[in-house]
Amino acid sequence: MSGNEQKYIDEAFDTNWIAPLGKNVNEFEKEMAQYTGSAGAAVLSSGTAAIHLALDLLGVRYGDVVFCSSLTFVASANPIYYLGGEPVFIDSENETWNMSPDALARAMKDAQAKGKLPKAVVIVNLFGQSAKMDELLAICNAYAVPVIEDAAESLGSTYKGKQSGTFGTFGVYSFNGNKIITTSGGGMLVSDDVEKLDRARFLATQAREKFRHYEHLTVGYNYRMSNILAGIGRAQLEVLDDRVKARRAVFARYEKALGRIAGITFMPELEGTYSNRWLTAIEVNSEITGVTANELMDALEAENIEARPVWKPLHMQPLFNGCKFYPHADDDIVSERLFARGICLPSGSNMTLKEQERVIQVISDKLS
Ligand SMILES: *Cc1c(COP(=O)(O)O)cnc(C)c1O
């Protein structure tokens, strides 16, 4: 927390707006729209809820196909199942670790040949790094398939000067406890289509029709954020740029200290993009280091330092057994390689120099 959160919470208490509506909700939406440069924003109870509503608004129904990045957290794809949809997973490429335009192009071509294009493509910006949006959007536009940008990890990042999360029909952010700013739990849907955002708010409040009595035509959800949590979000947004700077400084220190070790490579930052470096991720080539990613994580764990593997690709998850997957190339399955070799290092914005030096020391010792 930054310290200003209490001010907005007190305001909610003083005015007795302890509900999923009120001034903080309205202002947080306005401030997020302004920050991201979107026409509007709808604040929700989670990033997952935002993905769910985006898919629903794009008309995903039982049996519909949705393309999704494979190298991501399960929440990117779970809502496809909520709606009875059928996920098809797209591999990563090497320059961003995000969705491969080559694999996407092949998947679209196949889908068209079968006469069943996807209803939407969920493009994830992993660990803060933007995907190759120009290339990916060109493909989606050529087939007139809408994009949902899962920017849960990339709030504050930019691609060619434009805020991450503003490239698709919908953009999704998360304020879960582990994200770069947090409301303890929460999410946001942004779009330039303010009518669709109105519809999102309607669906998020049980789809109650405009009657005096309770009248319902559609299935709705209870997905709005409370006015208290929105107050936390407003104060957090004020320090977002500082948090991004802090995370980038953490990344820079790791890279300076460990970047020259043969066999260790850092997650790239594509030219023209600015990553919030939510997590510092490295790739360990054990053929060169003689130490696997797992052995390195063991060494860190022995020193009570938590490090985690890169997300397990969703096409490898038992939950998605039988779903189709398009690799970057037949002899280059990028997401599987990154899962086998990738490590996310401790990257908190509040990490002290001393703490970071300890992490660096353990890694240097293990690899020397
Ligand atoms: C955190 C996260 C989500 C889900 O957000 P919640 O607010 O936790 O529901 C979705 N996608 C990605 C890539 C995430 O990292």
The ligand as an SDF file (V2000), in Angstrom:
LIG
                    3D

 15 15  0  0  0  0  0  0  0  0999 V2000
   -3.7630  -12.6240  -12.7300 C   0  0  0  0  0  0  0  0  0  0  0  0
   -4.1090  -12.9770  -14.1230 C   0  0  0  0  0  0  0  0  0  0  0  0
   -5.4350  -13.1090  -14.5400 C   0  0  0  0  0  0  0  0  0  0  0  0
   -6.5990  -13.1350  -13.5930 C   0  0  0  0  0  0  0  0  0  0  0  0
   -6.8040  -12.0310  -12.8390 O   0  0  0  0  0  0  0  0  0  0  0  0
   -7.5960  -12.1610  -11.4400 P   0  0  0  0  0  0  0  0  0  0  0  0
   -7.8370  -10.7430  -11.0630 O   0  0  0  0  0  0  0  0  0  0  0  0
   -6.6810  -12.8730  -10.5030 O   0  0  0  0  0  0  0  0  0  0  0  0
   -8.8540  -12.9080  -11.7000 O   0  0  0  0  0  0  0  0  0  0  0  0
   -5.6900  -13.3480  -15.8750 C   0  0  0  0  0  0  0  0  0  0  0  0
   -4.6950  -13.4680  -16.7600 N   0  0  0  0  0  0  0  0  0  0  0  0
   -3.4020  -13.3630  -16.4030 C   0  0  0  0  0  0  0  0  0  0  0  0
   -2.3510  -13.4900  -17.4540 C   0  0  0  0  0  0  0  0  0  0  0  0
   -3.0650  -13.1480  -15.0740 C   0  0  0  0  0  0  0  0  0  0  0  0
   -1.7700  -13.0860  -14.7120 O   0  0  0  0  0  0  0  0  0  0  0  0
  1  2  1  0
  2  3  1  0
  2 14  2  0
  3  4  1  0
  3 10  2  0
  4  5  1  0
  5  6  1  0
  6  7  2  0
  6  8  1  0
  6  9  1  0
 10 11  1  0
 11 12  2  0
 12 13  1  0
 12 14  1  0
 14 15  1  0
M  END
$$$$
